[in-house]
């Protein structure tokens, strides 16, 4: 049984259309896969940055809490302002 010419042409068109749909679907899936991998890498990098910032915040909180003590006030006054307590003598090296 021979099929009419019109039917043969339409079957070729359907095959071509299916091939184009499958090909474009594969292309889209491959490109999305690479984007997913890139986004995972970015997420890991951001997670590391968040952990570092949280640690820095905790360190700063600890420093802030320590600033309220008399000992830390004395230490800052000595190191940054050059102050001394009663009865202490400062010696300065004027050589070289």
N, C-alpha and C positions, 0 to 999 in steps of 0.2 A: 504494500500500500504506500503510495507516494503522497507526501504532504504537499499542500499547495505552497507556492513560492512565498506568499505573504506570511504564512505561518512560520516558515523557516527563518525568515528575516526577523520576525518578532522574537523568536526563541534566542537568536544571537543577541538581540538587543537586551533581552532579559538577563542573559548570561553576563553581558558586559556591565549592566547595571548592578547585578549582584557582586561582581568582581570589584567594582568601584566602591560599593558600600562596605564590603569586607576590608578592602585595602585602606580606606579612610578610617575605619574603626580601629584597625591595627595601629595605624600611625598615631591616632589620638591616644590610644592606650600606652604606647611606648613613650610619647612625650609627657603624659601625665605621670608615668612611673618615675621619670627622671626628675620632675618637679617635686614629687613626693620625697624622693631621696634628698634633694637639696633642702627642702623644708625641714626634714628630720635633722639634718646637720645643723641648720640654723637654730632649731629648738634646743638641741644639745648645747650649743654654744651659749645661748641665752640662759639656759639653766645653770651653766657654770658661772656666768656673770652674776646671776641672782644670788647664788651661794656665796660668791666673793663679797658682794655688797652687804648681804646679811651678816657675814662675819665682821666686816668693817663697822657696821652699825653696832654690833654687840661690843666690839672693842671700844668704840666711842662712848657707848653707854657706861661701860666699866670705867673709862677715864673720867666721865662726868661725875659718876658717883664718888670717885676717889678725890675729886677736886673739893668736895665739901669737908674733908678732914683737915685738921690743923697742920698735920705733918706735910700734906701736899701744898698747903698755902706757904709754909716756911720754905719748902724746896723751891717753889716758883719764885718766891721773893729773893732767895739767894742766887739762883741761876740766872734769872732774867733781869732782875732789878739791882743786883749787887748789894742787897741789904745784909746787915749782920745783926746778931743778937747782942744784948747788953753784955759787956765784958769781953767781947771778941775783938781781936786786933787783926787788921788786914795788912799783909805784906805784899808789896808790889815789886816785881823784878824790873829794874830799869836798865839792865845790861842789854847789850846787843840790840 
